Amino acid sequence: MNTAEIIFQSITALTSPAELAWIEEKLKTDSKGISLAFVMVPRFIAKKSIENELSALQGWNWKNASLDQLVRVYLLMHLAEKEEGKSRIETLFDTAEMNELVALYRAIPALKTPEIWLQRATDAVRSNMGPVFDAIAFGNPYPQTYFSELAWNQLVLKCIFNDKPIHLIIGLDERANQALADTLADFAHERWAAGRRVPSQVWRLLRNFKTESIEEDLAKLSKSEDANDRKAAELIQNNSPLEAWRELEQAEPIYTA
C-alpha cells in the first residue's frame, strides 16, 4: 500500500460512519471544496490520539498526533493533486491558525512534488511557535531528504539551544556533518564555561568527526561526576552505533514544547 492508502485505512478504522461519510463526500468536491473542508475538519472529526495506529508508515512519526490532524493531512494529499491545488495550499499556509499549520507541516512529506515546499519548511524552523517548529523537526522525514546542510544544522542547533529532544529528529545520525560538529564543540565549551552540563545526545553528533578539542573534551567527559557524561565518552571512543545511545535517551529528561 502507498502512503495515502495506509492513511485512509487508519482513518476508516478510527472514524465513525458519519465522520467517514463526511470525508468521502468532501473528497468528491473541487479544490475549493477540499480546502474549505480542511478548515472545517474540527467541526466534524473527533480529536483523539492516533500515535499507535500508524506503525505501517515507516520513517514518519505521529507521536502526539490526533485524528483530526490525520484527516487534514489526507485532505491535503488529495488537494495537492488538483489543478489549483498548489495555490490553494499556499493560501492555507498564509491564513492558517496554529492547529492548521501543524497539519500542513505534517503533510508536506506526502504531498505531490514535496520539494516545492522547501521554503515553507525552512520557514517553520525559524518559527517562534513551538508546535509548528515541532511539526517539521520531530518525526518528520522531510528535513532529512530536502534540507541543505545549512538548513539542517540550523534545525538541529535550534533544538539543542532550546533543550528539545534531538533524538526525535529523523535522520539525525545520517546527516551529521563536520560543520555541525565544530559548532557543537564550541557550544559545549560555552556551556561548561557557564557551569552548565552538555546534553549527552550532543556528543553523539561528534563521534564520527575530528574537532580541534575532541581529545580534551573526551578526557573531561571521562572524568565527569555525571554517569551519563562518562557513558557518552565511552560510546564516542567506541564509535558506538545509534542503538547504543538508547540507554542515554532514557536516562536523560525529555523536553517538550
Steps between C-alpha positions, in 0.01 A plus 500: 500500500612855436491777761152622405359149524659441840364829633153433363502153653580654838234768455242233416589309818490808724201696377129451554277428197382861503856634510613272219199597289584868545861442390398302192246766405760779520750305293254507209504881489736732312814665637300776666275247671792296632683809629182609680464148642857524635395801708172338608650171619476568879124551467448152358795282610587402857832605650640177641842344520626294206870458580472122530296457184753587229788259556489405131621847403872440532715807560204721587438539872147597603571528872249732671297531178120493488235369263396846381862568397515172311180581313638842411818341364293263290293787360819692416639202312191501280501878468860493375389284209241754380569750224491797740629298791832675550351849511228382739760349734706820482191692611447257787858557615447875491171497692534198730466507875728291719337157469460544126867588464600188694297287257649680200856436616423140588363452149775638279705176476198332340388780268547489124850628407598561864815689402293805404419552869863539607470872572194441715682226691804714572268784608364262766849454642514874566153504655456608861189282524605183680242262348581622148873450548441157654281397206790542256781398738376186672387180337489672161709347217495819291809679640723195465414469131475860383686737733840641404782443747461857626124466554547158661758633743276793591220258587722282719664795672167665578388177668817483706498868598140463619551168682278309260539121446728474197475121493147546362642657182483251214838456331693656789800267469489460123526877447760577766778707343832669577359854509240395756762317707723808511210722610395251768853482638491878546153471654626242750783728610258789549272282712787378712630855545157597629500208743232313307493139385507401133219256403644158417327483162713796384810279518333241285528747209877538547595133516592469130681834467829649610483836676787709632417415861355151477774332706474755781120485487497122529742516792270746675196282437680188621583669832157652549305429818193442282461136397331603175803708401730207564271273300498749210881506498510122488253487211697756302830323554344173387332679206184329618203471265170677552350210695763541772375852576146386585596452863594868529178606330311331783733627773470868416196730520276532195415860428183604320372823357 
